[in-house]
Amino acid sequence: MTAFDLITAESELQGKNPRTILKTALAHFDNIAISFSGAEDVVLIDLALQIRKDIQVFSLDTGRLHPETYRFIDRVRKHYGIAIEILSPDYVSLEAFIKEKGLFSFYDEGHQQCCGIRKVEPLKRKLASLDAWITGQRKDQSVDTRGDIPEVQLDAGFSGPGKQLIKFNPLLNWSSAQVWDYIEAYQVPFNDLHQHGYISIGCEPCTRPVLPNQHERAGRWWWEEATKKECGLHGGNVKTPE
């Protein structure tokens, strides 16, 4: 691991390709991990393993994922011969939430509380043990909230007193088409749901296929306003629409 200067890195990595960003991330941080859930993240795994074989990979199991997603996670594990750490919600908090609100409160009250328990808190516990993490965020996933994200940043949402967490977004400037070109060219595993109209895939009750020419995030939390389509995993680092 070499010394890391965030300001210099922000300047040097601006507009750079994913491989260059990953090389920088892995050269400067030993205690770093890839957050894995969707197509973009498998591209990151594929690229990262070409640079370093011991990269940490973790995935959030909310307890509400599609069966296809669980099979996909295991397929990726076997394909690359890697360990994938599965993070689960705190069962005490989850049981209390379900007892009070039921299993589908998000349709009436919004998804933030459910996502907070099932996704944000498990992620927070994991990130507390890391110095840096790598995500598959792209600008074109949400122009409203992700348009100003840099290639590397201080993670304002998960850093704390005396603990700075660095976040790398290597695929930031890639389009969905570029992601899928890579997947097809290099035979990267992908979720079977992508063959059935699903583009952005989350929990089963909160995800549905999209129609032709619809934005990929239209299938997530479709009953809410378009400007609210963030689950909180990147909430401290994305723009809040006015």
Buried (B, 14 or more C-beta within 10 A) or exposed (E): EEEBEEEEBBEBBEEBBBEBBBBBBBEBBEEBBBBBBBBBBBBBBBBBBEEBEEBBBBBBBBEBBBEBBEEBBEBBBEBBEBEBEEBEBBEEEBEEBBEEBEEEBBEEEBBBBBBBBBBBBBBBEBBEEBBBBBBBBBBBBBEBBBEEBBBBBBBEBBBEEEEBBBBBBBBBBBEBEBBBEBBEEEEBBBBBBBEEEBBBBBBBBBBEBBEEEEBBBBBBBBEBEBEBBBBBBBBBBBBEEE
